[in-house]
Amino acid sequence: MMDPAFAEQAITLVILLLLAAVTVGIVRVRGLFAAVVLLGAYSFLMATLFVVLDAVDVAMTEASVGAGISTVLFLGALYLTDTKEATGKARELAPLAVAAITAAVLIWGMSDLPEFGSADQPIHAKGADYLARSLPDTGIPNVVTSVLASYRGFDTLGETTVVFTAGIGVLVLLRRRSGQGKS
Amino acid sequence: MNLITGLMADATNIATIFLMVAGLYVVIARGNMVKKLVGLSLFQSSVYLLYLLPGKILGGSAPILDPKLTVYANPLPHVLILTAIVVGIGTLALGLTLVVRIKEAYGTFEEDEIIARDGAKAGEQGDVA
């Protein structure tokens, strides 16, 4: 019988490698249709990884919203515009330098983060102990739900405000378009 | 087994940074606006991963309480990232709508062609004045 902690680490590594491979594909591919489909595969891999990381609610949302709705939005935009990408001239050096510097700074900044998967990290020891409080306070066994809807309800209200605003923006932009089409 | 455990300490962080930086590279290097939004989505998803990695405890389980279990992942990053995913889809929809409008107004959604057309238009107006 394999040690479950070891199995989790091995699966995480394998999925991270797959994610890296899909990312290289997205960076290198020319043609927007292929890039969008690869992005859907990337989101599904990410959702699988979230299941391994015990974030089941996030995995479900990522699979439905990230891989589903955003792919549909991208395909709709491609239908209204064009799937061809200009092969154009190379502008490679400056972006590569910016990316490399950002990566170096991030690796330096994250070098003293706690080890992956260990239980004695500040994130688990400090802060509000939602795991202990959830059941007596709210009676909901799924702690993510109780934090989202009860303890951080105002966060969720703000989120709906943002989505509402974005929806109004999309409607206004698309209405002007159809109005111009008629006149 | 020790090799993988030792590798894991850095591998998760480095892989996450690679995914993030690849998204940043696509946003800067590609002139096509839909491709830029694809890069932005890559960047966003890897930030979700960055938030969720520290919440995990090896051998633990999802934060759904059950008398049989004792070790759970930290639920707070999950809540924050749920919010982030939904807000991300809002901004993506708005960005794609803007791309559609730009394509209709300019006939192209390549960044350098749009800048060239704007420059030409400004030059004409300068000549008239």
Interface residues (C-beta under 8 A of the other chain):
Chain A: D3 P4 A5 F6 E8 Q9 A10 T12 L13 L16 L17 L19 A20 T23 V24 I26 V27 L32 A35 V36 L39 Y42 S43 M46 L49 F50 L53 D54 A55 V56 D57 V58 T61 E62 V65 G66 I69 S70 L73 F74 G76 A77 L78 L80 T81 D82 E85 A86 G88 R91 E92 A94 P95 L96 V98 A99 A100 T102 A103 L106 I107 M110 L113 P114 E115 F116 G117 S118 A119 Q121 I123 H124 G127 A128 Y130 L131 S134 L135 P141 N142 V143 V144 V147 L148 R152 D155 T156 E159 V162 V163 T165 A166 G167 G169 V170 L173 L174 R176 R177
Chain B: M1 I4 T5 L7 M8 A9 A11 T12 N13 I14 A15 T16 I17 F18 L19 M20 V21 A22 G23 L24 Y25 V26 I28 A29 R30 G31 N32 V34 K35 L37 V38 G39 S41 L42 S45 Y48 L49 L52 L53 P54 G55 K56 I57 L58 G59 G60 S61 A62 P63 I64 L65 D66 V71 Y72 A73 N74 P75 L76 P77 H78 V79 I81 L82 T83 I85 V86 V87 G88 I89 G90 T91 L92 A93 L94 L96 T97 L98 V99 V100 R101 K103 E104 F109 E110 D112 E113
